[in-house]
Amino acid sequence: NLSPIYVNGLSMDVATERIVSRMRQLYQGLNRPGSGSSAVVTLGNVRSIKVTMVGEVKNPGSYTISSLATIFNALYLAAGPNRNGSMRNIKVIRNNKVYRTLDLYDFLLRADQKDNIQLHDQDVIRISEYETRVSVAGEVKRPMMFEVQKGESLKDVLRFAGGFTEKAYTYTIPVTRNTSREKKLLNVTQDEVATFLPNNGDVYKVG
């Protein structure tokens, strides 16, 4: 006696609320204290979808995954970006259009999963090539290589590195920079950190 209840694309919680709300048209006290009637919604079967991983990915190809899978699940199956792959420019292409761009640093640094979207059948995930990478060594909490996007400064890079250790000399930071002809040695002062723009291949050594 009820019309179809459409739940495509909804989470289980939202779908359950929609189903119970509609059924209250017939059973007014449904799932309410003292009514004596209740409804439980369970998921019987999960269909499979196919997604394709292309670009700078360790294991490119087509993958059959659960329809509940997210972009993180697909990246895990494909072993993530390869050596030349970007961690900050991962595109979900849906119906031949870029649907969402994922920056993994949002998740790794802030546990922000806003772009960890649920995938649809025939989605294509493309991992772009990195553009700018720099190395940070010495007295920082996470000394390693970092990918830098346009407009980010040395201050952002130091944030990626977890900031200085208690032993760090922070007044100046030496930089080794590659130019088209030679290597260049620079010193970035404390006042310049927020405005100094990294170049691809820069090496920062915190004393």
Residue pairs with C-beta under 8 A, 6 or more apart in sequence:
1 26
2 22
2 23
2 25
2 26
5 18
5 19
5 22
7 14
7 15
7 18
7 19
9 118
10 18
12 41
12 43
15 41
16 41
19 39
19 41
20 30
20 31
20 39
20 41
23 30
23 39
24 30
27 35
27 37
27 39
28 35
29 35
29 36
29 37
30 37
30 38
30 39
31 37
31 38
31 39
46 66
46 67
46 68
47 67
48 64
48 65
48 66
48 67
49 64
49 65
49 66
49 67
49 69
49 119
49 120
49 121
49 122
49 123
50 62
50 63
50 64
50 65
50 121
50 122
51 62
51 63
51 65
51 69
51 74
51 119
51 121
51 122
51 123
51 124
51 125
52 61
52 62
52 63
52 122
52 123
52 124
52 125
53 59
53 60
53 61
53 62
53 63
53 74
53 78
53 125
53 127
54 60
54 124
54 125
54 126
54 127
55 85
55 126
55 127
55 128
55 129
56 81
56 82
56 84
56 85
56 86
56 127
56 128
56 129
56 130
57 78
57 79
57 80
57 81
57 82
57 85
57 125
57 127
58 78
58 79
58 80
58 81
58 82
58 85
59 77
59 78
59 79
60 78
61 78
63 74
63 77
63 78
65 73
65 74
65 77
65 119
66 73
67 121
68 118
69 118
69 119
70 116
70 117
70 118
70 119
71 90
71 92
71 100
71 102
71 115
71 116
71 117
71 119
71 125
72 107
72 113
72 116
73 119
74 119
74 125
75 90
75 125
78 125
81 87
81 90
81 127
82 127
84 129
84 130
85 127
85 128
85 129
85 130
86 127
86 128
86 129
86 130
86 131
86 147
87 103
87 104
87 105
87 108
87 130
87 147
88 103
88 104
88 105
88 130
88 147
88 149
89 101
89 103
89 127
89 128
89 130
89 131
90 101
90 102
90 103
90 104
90 125
90 126
90 127
90 128
91 98
91 100
91 101
91 102
91 125
91 126
91 128
92 98
92 99
92 100
92 101
92 102
92 117
92 119
92 123
92 124
92 125
93 99
93 123
93 124
93 125
93 126
94 120
94 122
94 123
94 124
99 117
99 123
100 115
100 117
101 115
102 115
102 116
103 115
103 149
105 147
105 160
106 112
106 114
106 115
107 113
107 116
109 159
109 160
119 125
130 147
131 147
131 149
131 150
131 200
132 147
132 148
132 149
132 150
132 198
132 199
132 200
133 145
133 146
133 147
133 148
133 200
133 201
134 145
134 146
134 148
134 157
134 198
134 199
134 200
134 201
134 202
134 203
134 204
135 144
135 145
135 146
135 202
135 203
135 204
136 142
136 143
136 144
136 145
136 146
136 157
136 158
136 160
136 161
136 204
136 206
137 143
137 203
137 204
137 205
137 206
138 168
138 204
138 205
138 206
138 207
139 164
139 165
139 167
139 168
139 169
139 206
139 207
140 158
140 161
140 162
140 163
140 164
140 165
140 168
140 206
141 161
141 162
141 163
141 164
141 165
142 160
142 161
142 162
143 161
144 161
146 157
146 160
146 161
148 156
148 157
148 198
151 197
152 197
152 198
153 193
153 194
153 195
153 196
153 197
153 198
154 173
154 188
154 192
154 193
154 194
154 196
154 197
154 198
154 204
155 193
155 194
157 198
157 204
158 164
158 193
164 170
164 206
168 206
168 207
169 206
169 207
170 190
170 206
171 189
171 190
172 187
172 188
172 189
172 190
173 187
173 188
173 193
173 204
173 205
173 206
174 185
174 186
174 187
174 188
174 204
174 205
174 207
175 185
175 186
175 187
175 188
175 202
175 203
175 204
176 183
176 184
176 185
176 202
176 203
176 205
177 183
177 184
177 185
177 186
177 199
177 201
177 202
177 203
178 184
178 199
178 200
178 201
178 202
188 196
188 204
